[in-house]
Amino acid sequence: MRPFGRGCIEQVGSDFVAIYLACLDDVEPQELIDAPLRFSDGRHDNWMSPPAETRHL
């Protein structure tokens, strides 16, 4: 597993980096709970809106 990924999606402003939080050392569970979270509907290329269903995420 890689600790991060890179990509390019013009709809979200071009280049981006995704960090896999499970790979971070010394992160307390409460820090992850408190971290801001944003879902994007990449399945339908609707990057500015969350998917209709997020309970499984």
C-alpha positions, -999 to +999 in steps of 0.1 A: +000+000+000+013+035-009+009+063+017-004+087-008-016+091-044-014+118-070-038+127-098-052+153-120-088+162-123-096+194-142-130+197-124-114+201-090-086+225-101-061+201-118-035+183-097-042+169-063-027+146-036-046+121-016-031+109+017-041+076+032-046+084+068-042+048+079-005+051+070+002+080+093+023+072+124+014+085+158-020+099+150-045+097+179-080+084+171-095+117+183-074+136+158-089+116+130-124+120+144-119+158+145-103+161+111-124+178+084-139+155+059-153+161+024-169+135+001-168+140-037-189+120-062-161+108-084-181+079-097-203+103-117-176+129-123-196+153-100-165+164-080-181+194-064-210+175-048-210+146-023-225+112-035-261+105-026-251+078-002-222+080+022-231+056+051-207+030+037-178+053+034 
